Each structure stands twice: as C-alpha cells, then as structure tokens.
Amino acid sequence: MTRTLDVVIAGGGRVGFQTAELLADRGHNVTIVERDAAICTEIADAWVATVIEGDATDPELLEQASVTDADVVAALTGETGLNLAVCLAAAEMGGGVRTVARVDSAAGDSYLRFVDAVVYPERAGARVAANEIVGSDVQTLADVTGTLDIMQVRVFEGAPAAGKTLADVRFPTGTLVISDGDGERIARPDTTLEAGRHYVVAVEPDVAGEVLDLLQG
C-alpha cells in the first residue's frame, strides 16, 4: 500500500507552498514552518498544510513541528545556508528523518555530504522537491505541460489495479496511461498493470490522488 508520509517543510514561499500542494494531492501530511506572518495566513487559508509561524532553525520550533516523528524534513527557502542549518538541526534531533535541501546550483552535489537530497532552483522547483521527498516510487517528470502531471509510477502488490488490464480499470476522467511496464511499448487496452513495474501516466492534478490509490493502494 502507498505509504503516507509526515513531511515538515521549512519555507512557505513559491517552491515550498507548491511542493506542499503536490504532496497534499498525493495524500501526504504536510506541516509548513514559515517566519512571514502574511505568508502563513495565505497558506492557512488554502488548507493544504498545517502552518507554524517562526524560524525553522529554532530547535524548540522544530520540536513543535514534531520533526522527530516526521519522515522527511525539506528546507525549501531561498537561502542555502538556512536550508542546510534546518536539515542539520533536524538530523541532530534524531528519529532518522530524511533531509532535503534547496541549494544554490553552483555548489552542486557537494552538499550531499550533509543532506540526503538536494533541489536546484533550475530543476523544476516544486515537482523536483516533491519527487525527492517521496522517493522513487512516484516520479513526476519535468514540468513541460503546464498544470498536467506526467508521472512514472510503480504499481504496488495488492493495489486495486494490480494484475488487471487497462480495459478493466476505471480510471477517473483526466487520466491517460501512456506506456506499458517500464516504458517498453505504448499502453493499449490489453496492457496488464503488473505489480513491481513502472508505468508512465498523465494525470490532471485534481485526480492524481485517486490514480495513485488505484495503482498503489
């Protein structure tokens, strides 16, 4: 079954907020820590995440955000140093949390000595951040289609669609399965959705969660 993640995002700006929206659409629980009161109000009004106002580098605030119980901490502010500080503080607090930091691309992957994954601003921002947070079971491809998501999704054993042909699965309107298992052929009505294999799927954002439920449970 699809694992629901508890995610803490530091920074409620454009990348942080859009990442929270994507994760919420996929059914994950998101808490945003943001120091700007006006931005906090906007996020709260959107109902996509729990919002905590304050400095995410403050250990007491991180405790309030339940970082030790979180699966992932993603620091997505526009300040590389602050993002690294948040991730290092979260890792120091224990719990085996996964850390993702938005960084300046000039430094590249050298930051991977300190965090589990990095996000470069040039690399499609929120979608890449969401990919790094969730891991490899669902990957949204580069944002070249406006609001449409093109995802590579692994089918889980026991999911409602596992073992069935496309003709037998009632996907919501706004869904198109593009490839067969692992991208070897264009999908057809008789394509079987095999557990453990990946399929490329185009979805409208408002039905992404329902599609993932069918493919991953």
C-alpha positions, 0 to 999 in steps of 0.5 A, a space after each residue: 500500500 502507498 505509504 503516507 508520509 509526515 513531511 515538515 517543510 521549512 519555507 512557505 514561499 513559491 517552491 515550498 507552498 507548491 511542493 506542499 500542494 503536490 504532496 497534499 494531492 498525493 495524500 501526504 501530511 504536510 506541516 509548513 514552518 514559515 517566519 512571514 506572518 502574511 505568508 502563513 495566513 495565505 497558506 492557512 487559508 488554502 488548507 493544504 498544510 498545517 502552518 507554524 509561524 517562526 524560524 525553522 532553525 529554532 530547535 524548540 520550533 522544530 520540536 513543535 513541528 514534531 520533526 522527530 516523528 516526521 519522515 522527511 524534513 525539506 528546507 525549501 527557502 531561498 537561502 542555502 545556508 538556512 536550508 542546510 542549518 534546518 536539515 542539520 538541526 533536524 538530523 541532530 534531533 534524531 528519529 532518522 528523518 530524511 533531509 532535503 535541501 534547496 541549494 544554490 546550483 553552483 555548489 552542486 552535489 557537494 552538499 550531499 555530504 550533509 543532506 540526503 537530497 538536494 533541489 536546484 532552483 533550475 530543476 523544476 522547483 516544486 515537482 523536483 522537491 516533491 519527487 525527492 521527498 517521496 522517493 522513487 516510487 512516484 516520479 513526476 517528470 519535468 514540468 513541460 505541460 503546464 498544470 498536467 502531471 506526467 508521472 512514472 509510477 510503480 504499481 504496488 502488490 495488492 493495489 486495486 489495479 494490480 494484475 488487471 488490464 487497462 480495459 478493466 480499470 476505471 480510471 477517473 476522467 483526466 487520466 491517460 496511461 501512456 506506456 506499458 511496464 517500464 516504458 517498453 511499448 505504448 499502453 493499449 487496452 490489453 496492457 496488464 498493470 503488473 505489480 513491481 513495474 513502472 508505468 508512465 501516466 498523465 494525470 490532471 492534478 485534481 485526480 492524481 490522488 485517486 490514480 495513485 490509490 488505484 495503482 498503489 493502494 
